[in-house]
Amino acid sequence: MKRGAFLFLLFSVLFSVSYAQEKRAFQASEMCLGPEYAIPVGDFRKNNSAYGFTEAGYNYGIGGAVKYLHRLNKLYGVLLQTGFISYHASKSSLAVAGGNMHFTSIPVKLGVNARYRSFFAEPQFGFTYFTGNNTVYQNGSTTYGLTIGSYINNRIVLSGNYERWNKGGFAASHIGVRVAYRFFPGRFNLADSLKNARVTPTTEHPVRYDKDSEYWRKHKTFKTLGWVSIGVGVPLTLLGFVTAIASTESDSIHPSAYQWMLGSGITLSASGIPFFIFSHKYKKMARK
């Protein structure tokens, strides 16, 4: 139930943020790098008979991903993504198996990126390699999935994804949450620079604002509140991921600790969205 509420909150954030972003300059190439938290679903989590025993299950997976995206235009692009996720078996699974059932997946996927404003969707297909032989898939399996996400700002990307493996009649899947840092390896584009150099300077007057008005003061207040929410929420979310990773090596860290940080971080980040919307509204009203 808690995971369902968590995922509902995540996708609410994604759809809301997609309407709160400014238009930015087109970049042909970009890369995203960040941690990922995976939630196994179905038999993979509860009744994992495909793994040789009836009461096995995997509680979660921790890892990260790196993605290269080449944009064909402002709406579409192609991508290559890889990374790793380490899956940790439940205590009951370890007791039944009598040993270490943890394993790591290393997916290599190709996909297509479709974007509208700051909102994007990415169907992906590829192959996943596995370390260890704790799965019926042995060394690897074909994999496919779907990622839905949004650009929180020009650098931070928040996304949720569904991924599934298929081989030999067995199937396993998970739902993942990822926070990534975005950067541009090809930010300088000579063709764009030459094109911009040929543009005739405009003679229009710049937009002016009444900075003594009540509208401008409200704009500044809401903008500050928005950045405070993002500034606290995003680091708290990242801290939650780091704590979750640390908990895999230490039994002294209770799951509720990083679950609280992840939930609170995303909630705070989401709360900044209406602040930015009101800030933009009052800024327009402050025009002279």
Buried (B, 14 or more C-beta within 10 A) or exposed (E): EEEEEBBEBBEEBBEBBBEBBEEEEEBBBBBBBBBBBBBBBBBBBEEBEBBEBEBBBBBBBBBBBEBBBEBEEEEEBEBBBBBBBBBBBBEEBBEBBEEEBBBBBBBBBEBBBEBEBBBBBBBBEBBBBBEEEBBBBEEBBEBBBBBBBBBBBBEBBBBBBBBBBBBEEBBBBBBBBBBBEBBBEEEEBEEEEEEEEEEEEEEEEEEEBEEEBEBBEBBBBBBEBBBBBBEBBBBBBBBBBBBBBBBBEEEEBEEEBBBBBBBBBBBBBBBBBBBBBBBBBBBEBBEE
